[in-house]
Amino acid sequence: MKYFRVRLKSGFTLMELMVALGIVALLVAIVLTNLTQAKSRGRDSQVRADIGKIRLALVKVRESNPLYHYPGTAGAYQCIKTTGTCFKGQYSANTTLTSAISSYFPGQAIPKPPGTNTSENRHDAYVLNPYLPAATPLPNGQYGPVLIWYQEKPIPDCKGYVAQHETGIYYCYEQLPY
């Protein structure tokens, strides 16, 4: 009687390894996509919270003003920050505006847009025009006080005009009460 030796394989075949790596790569891609979307939603949520605080501070300052005006220079877009420029250098900070609203924020720290880089218009500050003249309205005919804020998805509930100045970034030109 002859005995046959059965030789047991040790390890995996190349095909088995490739299938396992393919599955791992697919799972990593799914997780990274969800993580990116979660970060974007988080930034959008922070923008909404910041804008709510800024809007409330602006309204409180306007209500305490005997002339019932928003702070800042009427007819000019201004960065809502203490110094420097914003919107790629197009607008400047206004210390009258920031000093008027800063007391309404914890530690007098005015909110800044989250997670932005210098190549984007939205970098570094939100924007206010205390009174946009009727002679130069936005494309939708809107004039009066305008607050500009941004999101990484369309803004269906913007109370004003929505523009897309950069790919994937939507700007809400929100009309404030007056």
Secondary structure, DSSP 8 states (H G I E B T S, - for coil): ----------S--HHHHHHHHHHHHHHHHHHHHHHHHHHHHHHHHHHHHHHHHHHHHHHHHHHHSTT---SS-TTS-EESSSSSEETTTTEEE-HHHHHHHGGGSGGG-----SS--TTSTTSS--EEEEEE-TTS--TTS--EEEEEEEESS--TT-SEEEEEEETTEEEEEEE---
